Amino acid sequence: MTTRVVKLTVITDFACASCCVGQHELLDAIAYTQDTLHLPISFEVEHLPFRLINPAILTDSSNAPKVEKTDFLQKQLGRERFFKLQAAIAKWGEEKGIPISFRGVMSQTTRAHRLCQKAYKLGGQDLQLPLLCAIFKAHMEDGRDIADINILAELAEESGTMSKDQAAAFLNSDELEKEVNQMCDEARSKGITGVPMTIIDGKWAVSGGQSSDVFIQIFKKLAAAGPHCAPSPFSGSVVETSIVA
């Protein structure tokens, strides 16, 4: 049986709790599709950057004052919307046993995105994915400041991307900064205002932090359609409602 290769392009931001949820759910869906259902389908996953926070509002300068996540998000979202988000994330985290929280400082994510793009250039998804998961965990579970070069360098070494010294040298340069800025601007120019957004084979978009069940149903349709899918196995654009408000 011929295996269908599915390209998943995930536009995401580390400052986004829904993106962290969506990442866990997507990986669970991929694992279930391959390890339990044994569908004739494999995946190529690439993560692209998005910045929910305008660099003019929150910079990654070491001299800039640090702002607590809860204070920042209440100001940006409003108290009612923030508490609704906090409750939804807490409920999901309790159900999954994943301690996502809003403790720690809010971090500008440009450096983290640059490092993830570097990882992809060095080793594709095999290097990018472990680093991306490590950064999400550091920021969303451990409350660490992922604008801090030393913290990012440690994560790069621990995830096998590169040595701590190599990562620090990269982050202290301006390599890939222009490219990350362009990617973020291009996403907004295409009408993307919220993340996560998962693009399937460059054709279908799934918006929001979806449950693994949503992705599993999509992957079943793709596998059933065969390696040469024409026309689309879907009746229209794949756009769903987020499981996290």
C-alpha positions in Angstrom: 0.0 0.0 0.0 1.4 3.4 -1.0 1.8 5.8 1.9 0.5 9.3 1.5 2.8 12.1 2.7 0.9 14.9 4.3 2.5 18.3 4.6 1.4 20.2 7.7 2.4 23.9 8.0 1.6 25.1 11.4 1.6 28.9 12.0 2.1 29.5 15.7 3.3 31.7 18.5 4.9 30.7 21.8 3.1 33.5 23.6 -0.2 31.8 22.7 -1.7 29.3 25.2 -4.1 28.0 22.5 -1.1 27.3 20.3 0.4 25.2 23.0 -2.8 23.3 23.4 -3.1 22.8 19.7 0.5 21.5 19.4 -0.2 18.8 22.0 -3.5 17.8 20.3 -1.9 17.7 16.9 1.0 15.5 18.0 -1.5 13.2 19.8 -3.5 12.9 16.6 -0.4 12.1 14.5 0.7 9.4 17.0 -2.8 7.9 17.1 -3.0 7.9 13.3 0.3 6.1 12.9 0.6 3.9 16.0 -3.0 2.8 16.7 -4.8 3.2 13.4 -1.8 2.3 11.3 -3.1 4.4 8.4 -1.0 4.6 5.2 -0.1 8.2 5.9 3.1 10.0 7.1 3.7 13.6 7.9 6.1 16.4 7.1 5.6 19.1 9.7 7.0 22.7 9.5 6.2 25.4 12.0 6.2 29.0 10.8 6.3 32.1 13.1 3.6 34.5 14.1 3.7 37.3 16.6 0.6 38.1 18.5 2.4 40.8 20.5 3.5 43.8 18.6 7.3 44.3 19.2 6.5 48.0 19.8 4.4 47.0 22.8 6.8 44.4 24.2 10.4 44.2 23.2 13.0 41.5 23.8 15.6 43.9 25.0 17.4 42.9 28.1 17.0 46.4 29.5 13.2 46.4 29.0 11.1 46.0 32.2 9.5 42.5 32.6 5.7 42.2 32.8 3.8 39.4 34.5 1.7 37.3 32.1 -1.4 37.8 34.1 -1.0 41.6 34.2 -0.1 41.8 30.5 -3.0 39.6 29.3 -5.6 41.3 31.5 -4.6 44.6 30.0 -4.5 43.3 26.4 -7.6 41.1 26.5 -9.7 42.6 29.2 -10.3 40.9 32.6 -13.4 39.0 31.5 -11.9 37.6 28.4 -8.7 36.7 30.2 -10.4 34.9 33.0 -12.5 32.9 30.4 -9.3 31.9 28.7 -7.6 31.0 31.9 -10.5 28.8 33.0 -10.5 27.0 29.6 -6.8 26.4 29.7 -6.9 25.2 33.3 -9.7 22.7 32.5 -7.8 21.3 29.5 -4.6 21.1 31.5 -6.3 19.2 34.3 -7.9 16.7 31.9 -4.6 16.1 30.1 -2.3 16.2 33.1 -0.3 19.0 31.5 0.3 22.0 33.9 -0.1 24.9 31.5 -0.4 28.1 33.5 0.0 31.9 33.2 2.7 32.3 35.8 6.0 34.0 34.8 6.7 36.9 32.6 5.3 37.6 29.2 8.0 37.2 26.6 8.5 38.6 23.1 8.9 35.6 20.9 11.1 36.8 18.0 14.3 35.1 19.3 12.5 31.8 19.9 11.1 31.9 16.4 14.5 32.6 15.0 15.9 29.7 16.8 13.2 27.4 15.6 13.7 28.5 12.0 17.4 27.8 12.4 16.6 24.3 13.7 14.5 23.6 10.6 17.3 24.8 8.3 19.7 22.5 10.1 17.6 19.4 10.3 14.0 19.9 9.2 11.2 18.6 11.5 13.6 16.2 13.3 15.3 19.2 14.9 12.6 21.8 14.9 9.9 19.8 16.6 11.8 18.8 19.7 13.0 22.4 20.1 9.5 23.8 19.6 8.0 21.5 22.2 10.8 22.4 24.7 10.2 26.1 24.2 6.4 25.7 24.7 7.0 23.7 27.9 9.5 26.2 29.2 7.2 29.1 28.7 3.8 27.6 29.3 4.5 25.1 32.0 7.7 26.2 33.7 7.1 30.0 33.5 10.5 30.7 32.0 11.4 33.8 30.1 11.9 32.7 26.5 13.2 36.1 25.4 16.3 35.3 27.6 19.2 34.2 25.4 20.7 32.0 28.1 17.4 30.1 28.5 16.9 29.6 24.8 20.5 28.4 24.4 20.0 25.8 27.2 16.8 24.6 25.5 18.7 24.3 22.2 21.4 22.2 23.7 18.9 20.0 25.8 16.8 19.3 22.7 19.8 18.4 20.5 19.6 21.4 18.1 23.1 22.7 18.7 25.4 23.4 21.6 24.6 26.1 24.1 27.6 28.2 22.9 26.5 27.9 19.2 22.9 28.8 20.1 24.0 31.9 22.1 26.2 33.0 19.2 23.4 32.6 16.8 20.9 34.5 19.1 23.4 37.3 19.6 23.6 37.8 15.9 20.9 39.1 13.6 20.7 35.9 11.5 17.2 35.0 10.4 15.7 38.1 12.1 14.8 39.7 8.8 13.3 36.4 7.6 11.2 35.9 10.7 9.9 39.4 10.5 9.0 38.9 6.8 7.2 35.6 7.7 5.2 37.3 10.4 4.3 40.2 8.1 3.3 37.8 5.3 1.0 35.8 7.5 -0.9 39.0 8.5 -0.9 40.2 4.8 -2.8 37.0 4.0 -5.5 37.8 6.5 -4.2 35.6 9.4 -5.0 37.5 12.7 -5.0 34.6 15.1 -3.1 31.4 15.7 -2.7 28.5 15.6 -3.4 27.9 12.0 -2.6 24.5 10.4 -2.4 24.4 6.6 -2.8 20.9 5.1 -0.9 20.2 1.9 -1.0 23.9 1.2 -4.7 23.7 0.4 -6.9 23.4 3.5 -6.8 25.5 6.7 -7.7 24.4 10.2 -7.9 27.3 12.6 -7.7 27.3 16.4 -6.4 24.9 19.0 -8.3 21.9 17.8 -8.9 18.6 19.6 -7.0 15.6 18.4 -10.3 14.1 17.3 -10.7 16.8 14.7 -7.3 16.1 13.2 -7.8 12.4 13.3 -11.0 12.7 11.3 -9.2 14.8 8.7 -6.3 12.4 8.5 -8.7 9.5 8.0 -10.2 11.3 5.0 -6.8 12.0 3.6 -5.7 8.4 3.9 -8.9 7.1 2.4 -8.5 9.5 -0.6 -5.2 7.9 -1.5 -1.8 9.3 -2.3 -3.0 11.3 -5.3 -5.9 13.3 -3.9 -7.9 15.0 -6.7 -10.4 16.3 -6.2 -10.3 17.3 -2.5 -11.7 14.7 0.0 -13.3 17.7 1.7 -16.5 19.4 0.7 -14.9 22.8 1.2 -12.3 24.6 3.3 -11.5 22.9 6.5 -12.1 25.6 9.2 -13.1 24.6 12.7 -13.9 26.3 15.9 -11.2 26.3 18.6 -11.6 24.1 21.6 -10.1 26.9 23.7 -11.9 30.3 23.7 
